[in-house]
Amino acid sequence: MTDASPWRRVLLKCSGEALMGEGAFGIDFAALDRIAGDIAEVRGLGVDVAVVVGGGNLFRGVRTAAKGMDRASADQMGMLATVMNGLALADALERRGAPAVAMSAIPMPTVCAAYTRRDAAAALAAGSVVISTAGTGNPFFTTDTAAALRAAELGCDLLAKGTQVDGVYSADPKTDPSATRFDRLSHDEVIARDLKVMDIAAIALTRENRIPVMVFDLHEAGGFAAALTGRGRSTTITD
Ligand code: UDP
């Protein structure tokens, strides 16, 4: 907790898609800079920020495996995609004067630091934004599960999942006008209603470790700080 925020240490899950901006593939540098600005704003509130970045804007293992490629190899490519996004995000943060370090769960010492819990915790305590890339380092997982894992091991008191909409809805609000937004849900309700928030492994990990999940709109400039400080719309999943 800080004077400005009820949260002391937050794990932001930033999907690869968010980095595409209005595009259909790759990194949109205006979107990247805006998201870096939003992260720096939250860091400026005195909140420790760790980020797990996805890779869906560049590569998705499961889709490629469906075309015949070995799933484990395709997932390794997906994890490498998240490293590219993480390097771009760390660079965008550093360019605006916010200390940031990208760490990879797949060691590649000539590119960035290898992720270790100890180094990540030390960097967070020193005020750096820690960007955890390469997911869990293992195929058959997602970056949502990596986000839940990093939130648990780094002692985060919130997993903030940035999405395309301002919370969790009863149906997809983009296709179903009768969809309603939940203000609050329990982890069990998310699982029982099969709400598409995160995959089951990720939700189960946050439930087991009693980590609340806040789903908010990452496309809204300033939305991250607004959600954390209770000014913006979001859904909170907690027990
Ligand atoms: N991935 C993986 N293990 C992990 C995390 C990710 O194999 O622990 C791979 C997987 O192929 C996935 C890709 O990396 O499709 C990109 O991650 P994700 O789809 O979660 O990214 P997002 O949807 O958040 O952009």
Residues whose N, C-alpha, C, O or C-beta is under 5 A from the ligand:
A	BS01	UDP	C14 S15 G16 E17 G54 G55 G56 N57 F59 R60 G61 V62 A74 D75 Q76 G78 M79 A134 G135 T136 G137 N138 P139 F140 F141 T142 T143 D144 A146
